[in-house]
């Protein structure tokens, strides 16, 4: 492409190509629920998870 063509006609940039759509994966909350409640859903596990959450969010404001 010559400079004159670029000046008179402009430059066209191509966008990136679209990725092929992946199949939707099944999302589950089971692992997160077990982490929060513990294996037996005890109150101690819930308290411990709350402490972990507070510690993780200390630096955020």
C-alpha positions as CSV (number, residue, x, y, z in Angstrom):
1,X,0.0,0.0,0.0
2,X,1.5,3.3,-1.0
3,X,1.5,6.4,1.2
4,X,-0.8,8.3,-1.2
5,X,-3.4,5.5,-1.1
6,X,-3.2,5.5,2.7
7,X,-3.7,9.3,2.9
8,X,-6.6,9.4,0.3
9,X,-8.4,6.1,1.2
10,X,-7.4,5.6,4.9
11,X,-6.1,2.6,6.6
12,X,-8.4,-0.3,7.6
13,X,-7.4,-2.4,10.6
14,X,-8.9,-5.8,10.9
15,X,-10.3,-6.8,14.3
16,X,-9.2,-10.0,16.0
17,X,-10.9,-13.2,15.0
18,X,-13.7,-14.6,17.1
19,X,-12.9,-17.8,19.0
20,X,-15.2,-20.8,18.4
21,X,-17.8,-21.0,21.1
22,X,-16.9,-23.6,23.7
23,X,-19.6,-25.9,25.2
24,X,-21.0,-24.5,28.4
25,X,-19.5,-26.2,31.5
26,X,-21.5,-27.1,34.5
27,X,-20.7,-24.9,37.4
28,X,-21.1,-26.2,40.9
29,X,-21.0,-24.6,44.3
30,X,-20.5,-27.9,46.1
31,X,-16.8,-27.4,46.7
32,X,-17.3,-23.9,48.0
33,X,-20.1,-25.0,50.2
34,X,-18.0,-27.8,51.7
35,X,-15.2,-25.3,52.3
36,X,-17.5,-23.0,54.1
37,X,-19.5,-25.5,56.1
38,X,-16.9,-28.2,56.7
39,X,-17.7,-31.8,56.0
40,X,-20.4,-32.0,58.6
41,X,-21.8,-28.5,58.5
42,X,-20.4,-27.6,62.0
43,X,-20.6,-24.2,63.5
44,X,-16.9,-24.3,64.1
45,X,-16.2,-24.6,60.4
46,X,-18.5,-21.7,59.6
47,X,-16.6,-19.5,62.2
48,X,-13.3,-20.6,60.8
49,X,-14.4,-19.7,57.3
50,X,-15.6,-16.3,58.5
51,X,-12.1,-15.7,60.1
52,X,-10.5,-16.7,56.8
53,X,-12.8,-14.3,54.8
54,X,-12.0,-11.4,57.2
55,X,-8.2,-12.1,56.9
56,X,-8.4,-12.2,53.1
57,X,-10.3,-8.8,53.0
58,X,-8.1,-6.9,55.5
59,X,-6.1,-5.1,52.8
60,X,-9.2,-4.2,50.7
61,X,-10.9,-0.8,51.4
